[in-house]
């Protein structure tokens, strides 16, 4: 897979993943976390706010991977 193709796939996945993740994190926070103490709310929103970065970093690392050069035999190489 080429570098440009990988970049476009990564951008599309991030553009879909981040809003979906945010909506799910907000819904979980609104349904289950808001009734708990302030310290637990703070910890949840702190963890949820940074948790999306791990899959995003892995995806960006995959996007930036340089394709391996194909095994080519140099024509001017002689023994």
N, C-alpha and C positions, 0 to 999 in steps of 0.2 A: 504494500500500500504506500502510495506516495506521501510526501510531507504535506502537500497542500490538501489532499483528501483527508488525511488524519486531522489536520487543523480544523477543517470545516465540520467534520464529524464531532470533534471535541467541543467546538463552539455551540453546535446544535444541542448536544447533550447537556452542556452547562446551562444553556438558555432554558431548557426544560426542567432540569434537575433543581436548580436553585429556587425558582418560584414554588415548585411543588413541595420542596423541603420546608420552605418558609411557611406555607399554608398548613402543612401537617404539624410543624412545631408550634404554630400559633394555636391551632385547634386543640392539641394536647395540653398546652398551657392554659387555655381558657376553660377547658372541661375539667381537668384534674388538678392542676397546680394552683390555680387562683384561690382555692379554698384552704390551702395550707399556709403555714407561717411565712413571713417575709424572707427569712433566711433561706428556706427551701426554694422559694420562688426565685430568689437571686441566684442560687446555685444552678437551678434548672435553666434559667435564661442565659446564664453565663456559659454553661456546657452546650446548650442548644445553639447558641450564637457562634460558637467555634467549631462545632461538630461537622458542619458542612465542609469545612476547609480540608479535612482529611481525604474524602473522595475527590474533591476538586484538585488537590495537589497531585494525587495519583493520576488523574485524567490529564492534567497539564503536563506531567512528566511523560506520559505516553504520547501526548501530542507533539512534544518537542524532540522525541527520539528520532535520530537521523537514520534513514534507511541504510542498511548494509550495502556496500558496493558489491556488485556482481563479480563472481570470479572470472576474470578475464586473463587470458594468456597474452602477454605482450608479444606482438609479432616481431619486434626487433630484438628479442632476447634469443641469443644463440649460445650454445655451449662450446 
